[in-house]
Amino acid sequence: MTAAQTHMFDWTPAVARNRTELLRIVAVLVFMAGLDEGGNDTMPRRAWRKIVRLLRPAEAAVRRLIVIAARGIAVAPPKPRPERAPTGIERLQAKGLLTIREIDLGLARFWRPEDTAPEKTPRLPAFALADAARRFDTLAWDGKRPFPKDGVAPADDDEEVDAAPVSRRIRALRRALDDIDGHALRLARREARRDLALKAMQAVNRRKTLRLGHPPGHRRRPVFPVDELLRDCHALARLKPPDTG
């Protein structure tokens, strides 16, 4: 696609079309995880594997839709936070006029006040805006990683595993699809903070939103419909925005 074709390309229908298809995938994931009936505490490993096979490419596809939707959003750089004024004790310590020695409290450390507040429902984690970093095992490349050759039994497909982590990921994925524009604004603010930190030459997490190479969950030969969706979303996210020439 040439620069002129990119400039004429309308991103909105492409985002809406892929979002509709991804909502169908999420509906399947909700049914597979039993979230339509309140969810389960555990699930068989074979069910967990089937869910993750669909979930990873779906998350990567939604992340690329957010990148596309974030194009053109102008966000003012955040104002730097003012430094906290030192307390009186800290000023005395800096001048060497006060020294605080550590005191061994002994059994007093084990006492805790009774918590009478009601338990709060854990908040749903925010959808991850950046791809997970690739993992490299350098020890294995040098032959220093001792891999067992005998006596290794494969994981039992009937074993019950914790269903909470994958259920949270599905809920976060559905919430991201319900609010693409809100997550695009989150991404624009994240990039503005990152640019400000780079200009100030401060330590910053330089992990890119979209990692180089294939996206997470990529399959060389598509098996499920979500594989084709991921290819389309990844290709759209890699297109040059019009203002880059």
GIRA-V352864 format. One record per residue. N is the residue number from 1. RES is the residue in three letters. SS is DSSP state (H for helix, E for strand, L for the rest). OMEGA is omega in whole degrees, 0 to 359 (* if undefined). Layout:
N:RES:SS:OMEGA + N:RES:SS:OMEGA
This chain:
1:MET:L:182 + 2:THR:L:180 + 3:ALA:H:179 + 4:ALA:H:178 + 5:GLN:H:178 + 6:THR:H:180 + 7:HIS:H:182 + 8:MET:H:184 + 9:PHE:L:179 + 10:ASP:L:184 + 11:TRP:H:188 + 12:THR:H:178 + 13:PRO:H:180 + 14:ALA:H:178 + 15:VAL:H:182 + 16:ALA:H:181 + 17:ARG:H:181 + 18:ASN:H:177 + 19:ARG:H:179 + 20:THR:H:179 + 21:GLU:H:180 + 22:LEU:H:176 + 23:LEU:H:176 + 24:ARG:H:177 + 25:ILE:H:180 + 26:VAL:H:178 + 27:ALA:H:177 + 28:VAL:H:179 + 29:LEU:H:178 + 30:VAL:H:179 + 31:PHE:H:181 + 32:MET:H:181 + 33:ALA:L:180 + 34:GLY:L:181 + 35:LEU:H:177 + 36:ASP:H:178 + 37:GLU:H:178 + 38:GLY:L:179 + 39:GLY:L:180 + 40:ASN:L:177 + 41:ASP:L:179 + 42:THR:E:176 + 43:MET:E:176 + 44:PRO:E:182 + 45:ARG:H:180 + 46:ARG:H:177 + 47:ALA:H:178 + 48:TRP:H:181 + 49:ARG:H:179 + 50:LYS:H:180 + 51:ILE:H:183 + 52:VAL:H:178 + 53:ARG:H:177 + 54:LEU:H:187 + 55:LEU:H:184 + 56:ARG:H:177 + 57:PRO:H:178 + 58:ALA:H:177 + 59:GLU:H:180 + 60:ALA:H:180 + 61:ALA:H:179 + 62:VAL:H:179 + 63:ARG:H:179 + 64:ARG:H:173 + 65:LEU:H:178 + 66:ILE:H:178 + 67:VAL:H:179 + 68:ILE:H:181 + 69:ALA:H:182 + 70:ALA:L:180 + 71:ARG:L:179 + 72:GLY:L:178 + 73:ILE:L:179 + 74:ALA:L:181 + 75:VAL:L:178 + 76:ALA:L:179 + 77:PRO:L:181 + 78:PRO:L:178 + 79:LYS:L:179 + 80:PRO:L:180 + 81:ARG:L:178 + 82:PRO:L:179 + 83:GLU:L:181 + 84:ARG:L:179 + 85:ALA:L:180 + 86:PRO:L:177 + 87:THR:L:179 + 88:GLY:H:180 + 89:ILE:H:180 + 90:GLU:H:178 + 91:ARG:H:178 + 92:LEU:H:178 + 93:GLN:H:180 + 94:ALA:H:179 + 95:LYS:L:181 + 96:GLY:L:181 + 97:LEU:L:183 + 98:LEU:L:177 + 99:THR:L:179 + 100:ILE:L:179 + 101:ARG:L:178 + 102:GLU:L:180 + 103:ILE:L:178 + 104:ASP:L:181 + 105:LEU:L:176 + 106:GLY:H:183 + 107:LEU:H:180 + 108:ALA:H:179 + 109:ARG:H:185 + 110:PHE:H:180 + 111:TRP:L:177 + 112:ARG:L:177 + 113:PRO:L:180 + 114:GLU:L:180 + 115:ASP:L:181 + 116:THR:L:181 + 117:ALA:L:179 + 118:PRO:L:180 + 119:GLU:L:180 + 120:LYS:L:177 + 121:THR:L:181 + 122:PRO:L:181 + 123:ARG:L:178 + 124:LEU:L:181 + 125:PRO:L:179 + 126:ALA:L:179 + 127:PHE:L:182 + 128:ALA:L:182 + 129:LEU:L:183 + 130:ALA:L:176 + 131:ASP:L:174 + 132:ALA:L:180 + 133:ALA:L:177 + 134:ARG:L:180 + 135:ARG:L:180 + 136:PHE:L:180 + 137:ASP:L:183 + 138:THR:H:179 + 139:LEU:H:180 + 140:ALA:H:180 + 141:TRP:H:181 + 142:ASP:L:181 + 143:GLY:L:181 + 144:LYS:L:180 + 145:ARG:L:183 + 146:PRO:L:177 + 147:PHE:L:178 + 148:PRO:L:181 + 149:LYS:L:183 + 150:ASP:L:174 + 151:GLY:L:179 + 152:VAL:L:181 + 153:ALA:L:177 + 154:PRO:L:180 + 155:ALA:L:181 + 156:ASP:L:180 + 157:ASP:L:181 + 158:ASP:L:180 + 159:GLU:L:179 + 160:GLU:E:179 + 161:VAL:E:181 + 162:ASP:E:182 + 163:ALA:L:186 + 164:ALA:H:182 + 165:PRO:H:182 + 166:VAL:H:177 + 167:SER:H:177 + 168:ARG:H:179 + 169:ARG:H:179 + 170:ILE:H:179 + 171:ARG:H:179 + 172:ALA:H:178 + 173:LEU:H:179 + 174:ARG:H:179 + 175:ARG:H:178 + 176:ALA:H:178 + 177:LEU:H:179 + 178:ASP:H:183 + 179:ASP:L:179 + 180:ILE:H:182 + 181:ASP:H:179 + 182:GLY:H:179 + 183:HIS:H:174 + 184:ALA:H:176 + 185:LEU:H:175 + 186:ARG:H:181 + 187:LEU:H:179 + 188:ALA:H:178 + 189:ARG:H:179 + 190:ARG:H:179 + 191:GLU:H:178 + 192:ALA:H:178 + 193:ARG:H:180 + 194:ARG:H:180 + 195:ASP:H:179 + 196:LEU:H:179 + 197:ALA:H:178 + 198:LEU:H:178 + 199:LYS:H:180 + 200:ALA:L:180 + 201:MET:L:178 + 202:GLN:L:176 + 203:ALA:L:183 + 204:VAL:L:176 + 205:ASN:L:185 + 206:ARG:L:179 + 207:ARG:L:182 + 208:LYS:L:179 + 209:THR:L:178 + 210:LEU:L:183 + 211:ARG:L:179 + 212:LEU:L:179 + 213:GLY:L:182 + 214:HIS:L:179 + 215:PRO:L:175 + 216:PRO:L:180 + 217:GLY:L:181 + 218:HIS:L:174 + 219:ARG:L:181 + 220:ARG:L:176 + 221:ARG:L:182 + 222:PRO:L:179 + 223:VAL:L:182 + 224:PHE:L:177 + 225:PRO:H:180 + 226:VAL:H:178 + 227:ASP:H:177 + 228:GLU:H:177 + 229:LEU:H:179 + 230:LEU:H:178 + 231:ARG:H:181 + 232:ASP:H:181 + 233:CYS:H:180 + 234:HIS:H:179 + 235:ALA:H:179 + 236:LEU:H:181 + 237:ALA:H:180 + 238:ARG:H:179 + 239:LEU:L:179 + 240:LYS:L:174 + 241:PRO:L:186 + 242:PRO:H:186 + 243:ASP:H:179 + 244:THR:H:177 + 245:GLY:L:*
